[in-house]
Amino acid sequence: MSKETTLLNESINFDEVRCIGSNGEQLGIISSKEAQKIADDDGLDLVLISADAKPPVCKIMDYKKFCYQRDKKIKEARKKQKQIEIKEIKLSTQIAQNDINYKVKHAKEFLQSGKHVKFKVFLKGREMADPKQGFNVIYRVIEMLQEDANTEDKPVLEGRYVNITVTPKVIKKA
């Protein structure tokens, strides 16, 4: 039920509606005017729950309180969501082993702090014709990160880059 499409109180003009009381009890099939009178007597709103049902279903409730609680639940769910941060490390096909060691060391730090790491090997000019060198660099990096990271898929050639994303290994507690 969204705020724009929900019919309330006098907007509901069906001959008969199946009415549900404020405590969840069934009031039966009554006219919409009679249901509105019951809601007014209780100081609550008559809310259309299902217009497609035969007869349409209405409920007597405090609509503002219902909206407040629904919005509060949505906010709470958003708080509990975990944002995944992806760090990107760029390499080249001509990179020296000590430079790979240095970049892998940084990647391990990112992985230990729970971040995902994306390695990108840039292919220049003629290297695009045979991207094996880029894949070889990626495979060397994966080999060095075997104890600390999981790889979701195989390295992928996307445009001028050979990419792979690694995620931290989940350590199961006994």
C-alpha positions as CSV (number, residue, x, y, z in Angstrom):
1,M,0.0,0.0,0.0
2,S,1.5,3.3,-1.0
3,K,0.3,6.7,0.2
4,E,-0.8,7.8,-3.3
5,T,-2.9,4.8,-4.3
6,T,-4.5,3.8,-1.0
7,L,-8.2,4.7,-0.7
8,L,-9.3,6.0,2.7
9,N,-12.6,6.8,4.4
10,E,-15.1,8.6,2.1
11,S,-13.0,7.7,-1.0
12,I,-14.3,4.2,-0.7
13,N,-17.7,4.0,-2.4
14,F,-18.6,0.4,-3.0
15,D,-22.1,-1.0,-2.3
16,E,-20.7,-3.8,-0.1
17,V,-17.3,-4.4,1.5
18,R,-15.8,-7.2,3.6
19,C,-14.8,-5.4,6.8
20,I,-12.0,-6.3,9.2
21,G,-12.1,-4.6,12.6
22,S,-9.3,-2.8,14.3
23,N,-8.4,-5.9,16.4
24,G,-8.4,-8.2,13.3
25,E,-11.9,-9.5,14.0
26,Q,-14.2,-10.1,11.0
27,L,-17.1,-7.7,10.9
28,G,-18.6,-9.5,7.8
29,I,-20.0,-8.1,4.6
30,I,-21.5,-4.6,5.2
31,S,-22.1,-1.4,3.2
32,S,-19.2,0.9,2.9
33,K,-21.2,3.7,4.6
34,E,-21.8,1.4,7.6
35,A,-18.1,0.5,7.8
36,Q,-17.2,4.2,7.6
37,K,-19.6,4.9,10.5
38,I,-17.9,2.1,12.6
39,A,-14.5,3.5,11.9
40,D,-15.6,7.1,12.7
41,D,-17.1,5.9,16.0
42,D,-13.7,4.3,16.9
43,G,-11.8,7.4,15.8
44,L,-9.9,5.4,13.1
45,D,-9.7,5.2,9.3
46,L,-11.3,2.9,6.9
47,V,-8.6,1.6,4.5
48,L,-9.1,-0.3,1.3
49,I,-6.9,-3.4,1.5
50,S,-7.9,-5.2,-1.7
51,A,-10.1,-3.7,-4.4
52,D,-9.9,-6.7,-6.6
53,A,-11.5,-9.1,-4.2
54,K,-15.3,-9.9,-4.4
55,P,-16.5,-8.0,-2.3
56,P,-13.6,-5.5,-1.8
57,V,-11.8,-5.9,1.6
58,C,-11.4,-2.9,4.0
59,K,-9.8,-2.7,7.3
60,I,-10.4,-0.3,10.2
61,M,-7.0,1.0,11.5
62,D,-5.1,4.1,12.4
63,Y,-3.6,4.8,9.0
64,K,-1.0,7.4,10.0
65,K,0.3,5.0,12.7
66,F,0.4,2.2,10.2
67,C,2.4,4.4,7.7
68,Y,4.8,5.5,10.5
69,Q,5.5,1.9,11.5
70,R,6.0,0.8,7.9
71,D,8.4,3.6,7.2
72,K,10.3,2.8,10.5
73,K,10.7,-0.8,9.4
74,I,12.0,0.2,6.0
75,K,14.6,2.6,7.6
76,E,15.7,-0.2,10.1
77,A,16.1,-2.6,7.2
78,R,18.3,0.0,5.3
79,K,20.5,0.4,8.4
80,K,21.2,-3.3,8.6
81,Q,22.3,-3.5,4.9
82,K,26.0,-3.9,4.5
83,Q,27.7,-1.7,1.9
84,I,30.4,-3.5,0.1
85,E,33.4,-1.4,-0.8
86,I,35.5,-2.3,-3.8
87,K,39.1,-1.2,-4.0
88,E,40.7,-1.1,-7.4
89,I,44.3,-1.9,-8.1
90,K,45.7,-1.3,-11.5
91,L,48.6,-3.3,-13.0
92,S,50.4,-3.4,-16.3
93,T,51.8,-6.3,-18.3
94,Q,55.4,-5.1,-17.8
95,I,55.2,-5.0,-14.0
96,A,58.2,-6.2,-12.0
97,Q,57.7,-8.9,-9.4
98,N,58.6,-6.6,-6.5
99,D,55.9,-4.2,-7.6
100,I,53.4,-7.1,-7.7
101,N,54.4,-8.1,-4.2
102,Y,53.9,-4.5,-3.0
103,K,50.4,-4.3,-4.6
104,V,49.4,-7.7,-3.3
105,K,50.5,-6.6,0.2
106,H,48.1,-3.7,-0.1
107,A,45.4,-5.9,-1.4
108,K,45.8,-8.2,1.6
109,E,45.3,-5.2,3.9
110,F,42.1,-4.3,2.1
111,L,40.8,-7.9,2.2
112,Q,41.5,-8.1,6.0
113,S,39.4,-5.0,6.5
114,G,36.5,-6.7,4.7
115,K,36.8,-4.9,1.4
116,H,36.6,-6.5,-2.1
117,V,39.5,-5.9,-4.4
118,K,39.4,-5.6,-8.2
119,F,42.6,-6.1,-10.1
120,K,42.8,-4.5,-13.6
121,V,45.7,-5.1,-16.0
122,F,45.8,-2.4,-18.7
123,L,46.7,-3.6,-22.2
124,K,48.5,-1.1,-24.4
125,G,48.7,-1.1,-28.2
126,R,49.9,-4.4,-29.6
127,E,49.2,-6.2,-26.3
128,M,45.5,-6.1,-27.3
129,A,46.2,-8.5,-30.1
130,D,47.4,-11.2,-27.6
131,P,46.2,-10.5,-24.1
132,K,47.9,-13.6,-22.6
133,Q,50.4,-11.4,-20.8
134,G,47.6,-9.7,-19.0
135,F,46.1,-13.0,-18.0
136,N,49.5,-14.2,-16.8
137,V,49.9,-11.2,-14.5
138,I,46.4,-11.8,-13.1
139,Y,47.1,-15.5,-12.5
140,R,50.4,-14.6,-10.6
141,V,48.4,-12.3,-8.4
142,I,45.7,-14.9,-7.7
143,E,48.4,-17.4,-6.8
144,M,49.8,-15.0,-4.2
145,L,46.4,-14.3,-2.7
146,Q,45.2,-17.9,-2.5
147,E,45.2,-18.1,1.4
148,D,43.6,-14.7,1.9
149,A,41.0,-14.4,-0.9
150,N,38.3,-16.1,-2.9
151,T,37.9,-15.5,-6.6
152,E,34.3,-15.5,-7.9
153,D,35.0,-16.2,-11.6
154,K,37.9,-16.4,-14.0
155,P,39.7,-13.3,-15.2
156,V,37.7,-11.5,-17.9
157,L,38.8,-9.3,-20.8
158,E,36.7,-6.2,-20.8
159,G,37.8,-3.6,-23.4
160,R,41.5,-2.8,-22.8
161,Y,41.5,-4.4,-19.3
162,V,41.8,-7.9,-17.9
163,N,39.8,-7.8,-14.7
164,I,39.2,-10.0,-11.7
165,T,37.5,-9.3,-8.4
166,V,38.6,-11.1,-5.2
167,T,36.7,-11.2,-2.0
168,P,37.9,-11.9,1.6
169,K,37.8,-15.5,2.7
170,V,35.2,-16.1,5.3
171,I,36.7,-17.8,8.3
172,K,34.2,-20.1,10.0
173,K,34.2,-20.0,13.7
174,A,34.0,-23.4,15.4
